[in-house]
Amino acid sequence: MSTGDSTDFKELVRSRTDLVELIGESIALTPQRGDRDYVGLCPFHDDNRPSMHVYRDRQTWRCWVCDKGGDCFSFVMEYERLEFLDALRLLAERAHLELPQKHRSSLGAEQQHKGLYEVLDWSCQQFHNCLLESSAAQPARDYLRDRKIDDATIRTFQIGFHPPEWQWLLNRARNRFDERQLVEAQLAAPRAQGSGLRDHFYDRVLFPIHDPRGRCVAFGGRILPGGSSHDAPKYINSPESRVFPKSKLLYGLSIARNAIRESGCVVVVEGYTDCCLAHQFGQCNVVATLGTALTDSHVLALKRFARRVVLMYDGDSAGQNAMERSLIKFLAQDVDLRIMSLPGETDPADFLIQNGRQAFLQKIEEATEVWDYKFNSCLQTHGTSSIDARQRILEDMLSVVALAPGIQGTMREDVILGRLAQRLGVSESSVRQRLGNQRARGKQRQQRQVSFDTAHTNAGRPKPPQHQPTSRKSLLQEQDILEIIFVQPSSITSIREQIGVTEFVNGDLRHLLQICLDMEASGQQLNFDRLLAELEDPDLKQTAIRIERQAVDKAIPQKISQNDAYLNQTISNMKWRREVESHEQDRTRVASVVDSKDLGEDTRSLLQAAEQFARKRAASPKPTTH
């Protein structure tokens, strides 16, 4: 966490950024309440009625449906998918402010990786120019022409070619980049035999892979049919590097992002050429995986960009198996997942060439909801003609639900189980019972595995403390304290003298209180705007803004300005809760000692304290709730 001058610069950037203008560049805003409140369609969920509010007086925003919110930094981070330091730099440039040296050096990965981005961008241009101009690239141009990829698409995706020369890139980089930089960018590697380096790609058509900001971070290489490396794999990707987290990126996302937002739908294919051909045919909301299975990180990224996700894998067995593996990752996510099956072993590129975009669009519209796709697959495997077949379908379907993370107890699970019971003609209670049995068996297997691992790797280590969930009453009381601090910062002195940070049970609220206390202790002027400038975590900032808006809606500034009763009562409520919890702990200790029949001096003291508290509790009025 940064303090002092760092906070001052972030606050300067924030003060030079008009949030209404910033957000208005991306969505249409309509003024309300005399230009103090602007509303628009939230870009972070499927919003049909304007639910995003931008508050000009506070320079904050919040969606009252999906509960996202924050300040200018939060919006840029969420909308552009940037880390905080990158958002800071972007907004500083927008405000025509020069980053202080301190911030340049703290730009972490952005600054450290600058050299990697430069060498990768330069290499991308070298490969692309080679494909367009070199006579050695004629076989590559012929291959792309055979795949029906035209020149415009080649330029849009910056497709390139590495000729059959083992040091082609190394030689071109001489006197421009250090060999170490090419190795670090995964463009060169030590020779398998002998000394020296060789280029990583050889005699391949290259598809540059970009991050969401459009920076080249890696390459996918396709060997030419009948090329010089007959035993080499058809496709290879750059190995992972500091700028290339393979399991988090999708091919074509930086190009497809606007089309995805406009359509509210993203289509996921397997191959680079599938993606390129879709864009060439005008279907620009298509992305591709990078030769890996769909990961949880992919799911989260896609969910942020679009409500509907259509998986369009190849019609062969490998494609169908990949699709099956993706189902569990999406099942618990709040996203409309559809499966688009292609006939036979057709891939999306061939389907587009043979049938055109209109048929492709029709396939997308007809895509089967993931649950129906899985159910129909089970029907084909088992049929429904016998009791055994229905039981097998039920077990197969429930095995997917049991493995889906975070779905237990949700409305989504209720809908799934109700539909499954109806389709199979069995009672929902029976379905729930079978699911409970599957989860219990899975938990037992997990516990056995954990016990085995612990016995072999963690013998003798103490168990970590268990996290205690926050009760609703505790949560509301802790929010009450923060509401007062946020709208009446001078109250923190009284609060600090009577309530400690450790008395906050909720981790996020405890963190917010600690930051406020740290700011006061360091001599900084504590106010809500400076607190927001101090916060870099978007979720924490969102929580702070939600609490501050609650305080304003509850008219807490007016309540505090009238007298000190509101503040004193809020503090008393927290102190009373502390006494109650301490008493409950004493009762537990007494019960355990009494059960063991060991009534010593300590036990008598505990019993006496419990009796005194019971009398006090009976005589005291109940704490006031706000």
C-alpha positions in Angstrom: 0.0 0.0 0.0 1.3 3.4 -1.0 1.2 6.5 1.3 2.2 10.1 1.3 3.3 11.5 -2.1 2.0 8.3 -3.8 -1.5 9.0 -2.5 -1.2 12.7 -3.4 -0.5 11.8 -7.0 -3.4 9.3 -7.2 -5.7 11.9 -5.8 -4.3 14.5 -8.3 -5.1 12.1 -11.2 -8.6 11.5 -9.7 -9.3 15.2 -9.3 -8.3 15.8 -12.9 -10.7 13.1 -14.2 -14.3 14.0 -14.6 -16.0 10.6 -14.1 -19.1 11.6 -16.0 -17.0 12.4 -19.1 -14.8 9.3 -18.6 -17.8 6.9 -18.4 -19.7 8.8 -21.0 -17.0 7.9 -23.5 -18.1 4.3 -23.2 -21.8 4.4 -22.5 -24.6 6.9 -22.9 -25.5 8.7 -19.6 -28.6 10.6 -18.8 -28.6 13.4 -16.1 -31.0 13.2 -13.2 -31.5 15.3 -10.0 -30.1 18.5 -11.5 -27.0 16.9 -13.1 -25.8 15.4 -9.8 -26.7 11.9 -10.7 -26.3 10.3 -14.2 -27.7 6.9 -15.2 -26.9 4.6 -18.0 -27.0 0.9 -19.1 -24.4 -1.0 -17.0 -21.7 -2.5 -19.3 -20.9 -5.3 -16.8 -24.2 -7.2 -16.9 -27.2 -7.7 -19.3 -28.8 -4.4 -18.4 -32.2 -3.6 -20.0 -33.1 -0.7 -17.7 -30.4 1.8 -16.7 -29.0 0.7 -13.4 -25.6 2.3 -13.4 -25.5 5.6 -11.5 -22.6 8.1 -11.7 -22.5 10.6 -8.9 -20.8 13.8 -10.0 -20.5 15.3 -6.5 -18.6 12.2 -5.2 -17.0 11.2 -8.5 -18.1 7.6 -7.8 -20.2 5.1 -9.7 -22.3 2.1 -8.8 -24.6 -0.4 -10.5 -27.5 -1.2 -8.2 -28.1 -4.5 -9.9 -24.7 -6.2 -10.3 -23.3 -4.2 -7.3 -20.2 -3.2 -9.0 -18.9 0.3 -8.3 -15.9 2.5 -7.5 -14.1 5.6 -8.8 -12.3 6.4 -12.1 -9.6 3.8 -11.4 -12.2 1.1 -10.7 -14.1 1.8 -13.9 -11.0 1.7 -16.1 -9.7 -1.5 -14.4 -13.1 -3.2 -14.9 -13.9 -1.9 -18.3 -10.4 -2.2 -19.9 -9.4 -5.3 -17.8 -6.3 -3.5 -16.4 -4.3 -3.8 -13.2 -4.3 -0.7 -11.0 -0.9 0.6 -12.0 -1.8 0.4 -15.7 -5.1 2.2 -15.0 -3.2 4.9 -13.1 -0.8 5.4 -16.0 -3.7 5.5 -18.6 -5.6 8.1 -16.6 -2.5 10.1 -15.9 -1.8 10.3 -19.7 -5.5 11.2 -20.3 -5.2 14.0 -17.8 -1.8 15.2 -19.3 0.0 14.4 -16.1 3.6 13.1 -16.1 4.1 10.1 -13.9 6.6 10.9 -11.0 9.8 8.8 -11.0 8.5 7.0 -7.9 5.5 5.8 -9.8 7.5 4.8 -12.9 9.7 2.6 -10.8 6.7 1.1 -9.1 4.9 0.1 -12.3 5.9 -3.4 -11.5 5.3 -5.8 -14.4 4.5 -2.9 -16.8 8.0 -1.4 -16.4 9.9 -4.6 -16.0 8.3 -6.1 -19.1 8.7 -3.1 -21.3 11.7 -4.7 -23.0 9.9 -7.9 -23.6 6.9 -6.1 -25.2 9.3 -4.2 -27.5 11.2 -7.3 -28.8 7.9 -9.2 -29.2 6.3 -6.3 -31.1 9.4 -6.0 -33.3 9.4 -9.7 -34.0 5.7 -9.7 -34.9 6.4 -7.0 -37.5 9.4 -8.9 -38.9 7.4 -12.1 -39.3 4.5 -10.1 -40.8 6.7 -8.3 -43.3 8.4 -11.6 -44.3 5.0 -13.1 -45.1 3.9 -10.1 -47.2 7.2 -9.5 -49.0 9.7 -12.3 -49.0 10.0 -14.8 -51.8 10.8 -17.4 -49.1 7.3 -17.0 -47.8 5.5 -18.0 -51.0 4.6 -21.5 -49.7 3.1 -19.8 -46.6 1.1 -17.4 -48.8 -0.1 -20.4 -50.9 -1.2 -22.2 -47.7 -3.2 -19.2 -46.4 -4.8 -18.8 -49.8 -5.8 -22.5 -49.8 -7.4 -21.9 -46.4 -9.3 -18.9 -48.0 -7.7 -16.3 -45.7 -7.4 -13.1 -47.6 -4.9 -10.2 -47.4 -7.2 -8.0 -45.3 -7.5 -10.7 -42.6 -3.7 -11.4 -42.7 -3.2 -7.7 -42.0 -5.9 -7.5 -39.3 -4.4 -10.4 -37.4 -0.7 -9.6 -38.4 -0.2 -13.1 -39.5 3.5 -13.8 -40.3 6.0 -16.4 -41.4 9.4 -17.6 -40.1 11.5 -19.0 -43.0 13.4 -22.3 -42.8 16.5 -20.7 -41.4 17.6 -21.6 -37.8 19.0 -18.2 -36.9 16.9 -15.9 -39.2 15.5 -13.8 -36.3 18.7 -13.9 -34.2 20.6 -12.5 -37.2 18.0 -9.7 -37.8 18.0 -8.8 -34.1 21.8 -8.3 -34.0 22.8 -4.8 -32.9 19.2 -4.1 -31.9 18.3 -6.5 -29.1 20.5 -8.6 -26.8 20.3 -12.4 -27.4 19.2 -12.7 -23.8 16.1 -10.7 -24.6 15.1 -13.0 -27.4 15.6 -16.0 -25.1 13.5 -14.4 -22.3 10.8 -13.6 -24.8 10.8 -17.3 -25.8 11.8 -16.4 -29.4 15.2 -18.2 -29.2 16.6 -21.2 -27.2 19.9 -23.1 -26.8 20.6 -25.6 -29.5 19.8 -29.2 -28.6 23.2 -30.3 -29.9 26.3 -28.1 -29.9 26.7 -24.6 -28.6 24.9 -21.3 -29.4 21.2 -20.4 -29.9 18.6 -21.2 -32.5 15.2 -19.5 -33.3 12.2 -21.1 -31.5 10.1 -21.1 -34.7 11.3 -22.6 -38.0 9.4 -22.8 -41.3 6.1 -22.0 -39.8 3.1 -19.6 -40.4 2.9 -17.5 -37.3 -0.2 -16.2 -35.6 0.6 -13.5 -33.1 -1.1 -13.8 -29.7 -2.1 -10.5 -28.1 -3.1 -9.7 -24.5 -6.4 -7.8 -23.9 -4.6 -4.5 -24.5 -3.4 -5.5 -27.9 0.2 -6.1 -27.1 2.0 -9.0 -28.7 3.0 -11.5 -26.0 3.5 -14.8 -27.9 3.0 -16.7 -31.2 1.3 -19.8 -32.4 3.1 -21.5 -35.2 1.6 -23.8 -37.8 3.9 -26.0 -39.8 3.4 -25.9 -43.6 2.0 -29.0 -45.3 5.0 -30.7 -46.9 7.4 -28.4 -45.1 11.0 -29.2 -44.2 10.2 -30.4 -40.6 8.3 -33.6 -41.3 8.5 -35.0 -37.8 7.6 -31.7 -36.0 4.2 -31.2 -34.4 1.6 -29.4 -36.6 1.1 -26.6 -34.1 3.4 -25.2 -31.4 2.9 -22.1 -29.2 5.5 -20.0 -27.5 6.4 -21.4 -24.1 5.0 -19.4 -21.2 6.9 -16.3 -20.2 6.6 -13.4 -17.8 4.2 -11.7 -20.3 2.5 -14.8 -21.6 0.2 -16.7 -19.1 -1.1 -19.3 -21.6 -4.0 -20.4 -19.4 -5.4 -16.9 -19.1 -5.4 -15.6 -22.7 -7.6 -16.2 -25.7 -6.6 -15.6 -29.3 -8.3 -12.7 -31.0 -9.9 -11.2 -27.8 -8.3 -7.8 -28.3 -9.8 -7.6 -31.8 -13.1 -9.1 -30.9 -13.8 -7.2 -27.7 -16.0 -4.4 -29.1 -18.1 -6.9 -31.1 -18.5 -9.1 -28.1 -19.7 -6.1 -26.0 -22.1 -5.0 -28.7 -23.6 -8.4 -29.3 -23.5 -9.6 -25.7 -22.3 -13.0 -27.0 -18.9 -14.5 -27.5 -18.2 -17.6 -29.6 -15.2 -19.8 -28.6 -13.5 -22.0 -31.3 -10.4 -24.2 -31.1 -8.2 -23.0 -34.0 -6.5 -19.8 -35.1 -7.7 -20.2 -38.7 -11.3 -20.8 -37.4 -11.1 -17.5 -35.6 -9.6 -15.6 -38.5 -12.1 -17.0 -41.0 -15.0 -16.0 -38.7 -13.9 -12.4 -38.6 -13.3 -12.4 -42.3 -16.9 -13.5 -42.8 -18.1 -10.6 -40.6 -18.6 -12.7 -37.4 -16.3 -10.6 -35.2 -17.3 -11.8 -31.8 -15.2 -15.0 -32.1 -12.1 -16.0 -30.1 -10.0 -19.1 -29.9 -8.3 -21.1 -27.2 -4.5 -21.4 -27.4 -4.2 -25.2 -27.9 -5.1 -25.7 -24.2 -8.3 -26.8 -22.4 -10.6 -24.0 -21.3 -9.5 -22.9 -17.9 -11.3 -21.2 -15.0 -9.4 -18.0 -15.9 -10.8 -18.2 -19.4 -14.3 -18.6 -18.0 -14.0 -15.6 -15.8 -12.6 -13.5 -18.6 -15.4 -14.5 -21.0 -18.0 -13.9 -18.3 -16.9 -10.3 -17.8 -17.2 -9.6 -21.5 -20.4 -11.3 -22.4 -23.5 -12.9 -20.8 -23.8 -15.6 -23.5 -20.9 -17.9 -24.3 -21.2 -20.3 -27.3 -18.7 -23.1 -27.5 -18.1 -24.2 -31.0 -15.6 -27.0 -31.0 -14.7 -29.3 -33.9 -17.1 -32.1 -34.7 -14.5 -34.8 -34.3 -14.1 -36.9 -31.1 -11.3 -34.7 -29.8 -13.4 -31.6 -30.1 -16.4 -33.2 -28.4 -14.2 -34.4 -25.5 -12.8 -30.9 -25.1 -16.3 -29.6 -25.0 -17.3 -32.1 -22.3 -14.4 -31.0 -20.1 -15.5 -27.4 -20.3 -19.0 -28.0 -19.0 -18.1 -28.3 -15.3 -16.2 -25.0 -15.4 -19.2 -23.1 -16.7 -22.0 -24.8 -14.9 -21.8 -22.9 -11.7 -21.0 -19.6 -13.4 -23.7 -17.0 -13.8 -23.5 -17.1 -17.6 -25.7 -18.5 -20.4 -23.5 -21.2 -21.9 -24.5 -22.8 -25.2 -23.0 -25.6 -27.2 -22.9 -25.5 -31.0 -22.4 -28.8 -32.7 -21.1 -29.0 -36.2 -22.0 -31.9 -38.5 -19.6 -34.7 -38.9 -16.0 -33.7 -38.4 -16.4 -30.2 -39.9 -14.4 -27.4 -38.3 -15.8 -23.8 -38.1 -13.6 -22.6 -40.9 -14.7 -25.3 -43.3 -18.4 -24.8 -42.3 -18.1 -21.0 -43.0 -16.5 -21.6 -46.4 -19.1 -24.3 -47.4 -22.2 -22.7 -46.0 -21.6 -18.9 -45.4 -22.1 -16.6 -42.6 -25.9 -16.8 -42.5 -25.8 -20.5 -41.8 -23.1 -19.9 -39.2 -25.4 -17.3 -37.5 -28.2 -19.8 -37.6 -26.0 -22.4 -35.8 -25.2 -19.8 -33.1 -28.9 -19.0 -32.6 -29.7 -22.7 -32.4 -26.9 -23.5 -30.0 -28.1 -25.9 -27.3 -28.0 -24.8 -23.6 -25.2 -26.6 -21.9 -27.6 -28.6 -19.6 -29.7 -29.9 -22.5 -26.5 -30.7 -24.4 -25.2 -32.9 -21.6 -28.7 -34.5 -21.0 -29.1 -35.3 -24.7 -25.6 -36.8 -24.7 -26.6 -39.1 -21.8 -29.7 -40.1 -23.7 -27.7 -41.2 -26.7 -25.4 -43.2 -24.5 -27.9 -44.9 -22.2 -31.4 -44.4 -23.7 -34.5 -44.2 -21.4 -36.2 -47.5 -22.1 -35.2 -49.1 -18.7 -35.0 -48.1 -15.0 -31.3 -48.8 -15.2 -30.9 -46.4 -18.1 -32.6 -43.6 -16.2 -30.6 -44.3 -13.1 -27.3 -44.1 -15.2 -28.5 -40.8 -16.7 -29.2 -39.4 -13.2 -25.8 -40.4 -11.9 -24.0 -39.0 -14.9 -25.8 -35.7 -14.7 -25.4 -35.4 -10.9 -21.7 -36.1 -11.2 -21.3 -32.9 -13.2 -23.3 -30.9 -10.6 -21.3 -32.4 -7.7 -18.0 -31.4 -9.3 -19.1 -27.8 -10.2 -17.5 -25.4 -7.8 -19.7 -23.0 -5.9 -23.1 -24.2 -7.1 -24.3 -25.8 -3.9 -27.2 -24.1 -2.4 -27.7 -21.6 -5.2 -30.9 -20.9 -7.2 -29.0 -22.2 -10.3 -28.7 -25.6 -8.6 -32.4 -25.5 -7.7 -33.4 -24.9 -11.3 -31.1 -27.7 -12.6 -32.3 -30.3 -10.1 -36.0 -29.4 -10.7 -35.5 -29.7 -14.5 -33.7 -33.0 -14.1 -36.4 -34.5 -11.9 -39.0 -33.4 -14.4 -37.2 -34.8 -17.4 -36.6 -38.2 -15.7 -40.0 -38.5 -14.1 -38.7 -38.8 -10.5 -39.2 -36.8 -7.4 -37.0 -33.8 -6.7 -36.3 -35.1 -3.2 -34.9 -38.3 -4.6 -32.6 -36.3 -7.0 -31.4 -34.2 -4.1 -30.8 -37.2 -2.0 -28.7 -38.8 -4.7 -26.7 -35.6 -5.2 -26.1 -35.5 -1.4 -24.7 -39.0 -1.5 -22.4 -38.2 -4.4 -21.1 -35.1 -2.7 -20.5 -37.1 0.5 -18.6 -39.8 -1.3 -16.5 -37.1 -3.0 -15.8 -35.4 0.3 -14.7 -38.7 1.8 -12.3 -39.3 -1.1 -11.0 -35.8 -0.7 -10.5 -36.2 3.0 -8.6 -39.5 2.5 -6.4 -37.8 -0.1 -5.7 -34.9 2.3 -4.9 -37.3 5.1 -2.6 -39.2 2.9 -0.8 -36.0 1.7 -0.6 -34.6 5.2 0.9 -37.8 6.6 3.6 -37.8 3.9 4.4 -34.1 3.5 3.2 -32.1 6.5 3.8 -34.4 9.5 4.1 -32.5 12.7 2.8 -29.2 11.3 0.1 -27.5 13.3 -3.3 -27.0 11.7 -4.1 -23.5 10.4 -6.7 -21.6 12.3 -10.2 -22.0 10.9 -11.9 -18.9 9.4 -14.9 -17.8 11.4 -17.8 -16.6 9.3 -19.1 -13.1 10.0 -22.7 -13.1 11.5 -25.2 -10.7 10.0 -25.4 -8.7 13.2 -21.6 -8.4 13.4 -21.4 -7.3 9.8 -24.1 -4.6 10.2 -22.4 -3.2 13.4 -19.0 -3.1 11.7 -20.6 -1.4 8.7 -22.2 1.2 11.1 -18.8 2.1 12.4 -17.3 2.6 8.9 -20.3 4.6 7.8 -19.7 7.1 10.5 -15.9 7.3 9.8 -16.5 7.8 6.0 -19.0 10.7 6.4 -17.6 12.1 9.7 -13.8 11.4 9.7 -13.2 13.4 12.9 -15.1 10.6 14.8 -12.2 8.2 14.3 -10.5 9.5 17.5 -13.4 8.4 19.7 -13.7 5.1 17.8 -10.0 4.3 18.0 -10.0 4.9 21.8 -12.9 2.4 22.4 -12.8 -0.2 19.5 -9.8 -2.1 18.3 -9.1 -3.4 14.8 -9.1 -7.0 16.0 -12.7 -6.6 17.1 -13.8 -6.5 13.5 -14.6 -10.0 12.3 -15.1 -9.3 8.6 -11.7 -9.3 6.8 -12.6 -6.6 4.3 -14.1 -4.2 6.8 -11.2 -4.8 9.2 -8.8 -3.9 6.4 -10.8 -0.6 5.7 -10.7 0.3 9.3 -7.0 -0.3 9.5 -6.3 1.9 6.5 -8.3 4.7 8.1 -6.3 4.3 11.4 -3.0 4.2 9.5 -3.9 7.4 7.6 -4.8 9.2 10.8 -1.6 7.9 12.6 0.6 9.1 9.7 -0.8 12.6 10.0 -2.7 12.5 6.7 -6.0 14.4 6.4 -8.6 11.6 6.6 -11.4 12.0 4.2 -13.3 9.7 1.9 -11.7 10.9 -1.3 -8.2 10.3 0.0 -9.3 6.9 1.3 -10.4 6.0 -2.2 -7.1 7.2 -3.6 -5.3 4.9 -1.1 -7.3 1.8 -2.1 -6.0 -0.1 -5.1 -8.0 -3.3 -4.7 -11.2 -2.8 -6.8 -13.3 -5.1 -4.6 -12.3 -3.2 -1.5 -12.9 0.1 -3.2 -16.3 -1.1 -4.3 -17.2 -2.1 -0.7 -16.1 1.3 0.6 -18.3 3.1 -1.9 -21.3 1.0 -1.1 -20.9 1.7 2.6 -20.5 5.5 2.0 -23.6 5.6 -0.2 -25.5 3.7 2.6 -24.4 6.3 5.1 -25.7 9.2 2.8 -29.0 7.4 2.2 -29.5 6.9 5.9 -28.8 10.6 6.5 -26.0 9.8 9.0 -24.2 13.1 8.5 -27.3 14.9 9.8 -27.8 12.5 12.7 -24.2 13.0 13.9 -24.3 16.8 13.5 -27.3 17.0 15.8 -25.7 15.3 18.8 -23.2 12.6 19.8 -25.9 10.1 20.7 -25.7 8.3 17.4 -22.0 7.8 17.6 -22.1 6.8 21.3 -24.9 4.3 20.7 -23.0 2.7 17.7 -19.9 2.2 19.8 -21.9 0.8 22.7 -23.5 -1.7 20.3 -20.1 -2.9 19.3 -18.8 -3.1 22.9 -21.9 -5.0 24.0 -21.4 -7.5 21.2 -17.8 -8.0 22.4 -19.1 -8.8 26.0 -21.6 -11.2 24.7 -19.1 -13.1 22.6 -16.6 -13.2 25.5 -19.4 -14.6 27.7 -20.2 -17.3 25.1 -16.6 -18.3 25.1 -16.6 -18.6 28.9 -19.7 -20.7 28.8 -18.1 -23.1 26.4 -15.0 -23.4 28.6 -17.1 -23.9 31.7 -19.2 -26.6 30.0 -16.1 -28.5 28.9 -14.6 -28.3 32.4 -17.8 -29.3 34.1 -18.1 -32.3 31.8 -14.7 -33.4 32.9 -15.7 -32.9 36.6 -12.5 -30.8 37.2 -14.0 -27.9 39.3 -10.9 -25.9 40.3 -10.4 -22.3 41.2 -10.4 -21.2 37.5 -13.8 -22.9 37.0 -15.3 -21.2 40.0 -14.1 -17.8 38.6 -15.6 -18.5 35.3 -18.9 -19.5 36.9 -18.9 -16.4 39.0 -18.2 -14.2 35.9 -21.0 -15.9 34.0 -23.5 -15.3 36.8 -22.5 -11.6 36.9 -22.9 -11.2 33.2 -26.3 -12.9 33.3 -27.5 -10.4 35.8 -26.1 -7.5 33.8 -27.7 -8.8 30.6 -31.1 -9.1 32.3 -30.9 -5.6 33.6 -29.5 -3.9 30.5 -31.7 -2.7 27.5 -31.1 -4.4 24.2 -28.6 -2.7 21.9 -30.2 -0.3 19.4 -30.1 -1.2 15.8 -29.8 1.4 13.1 
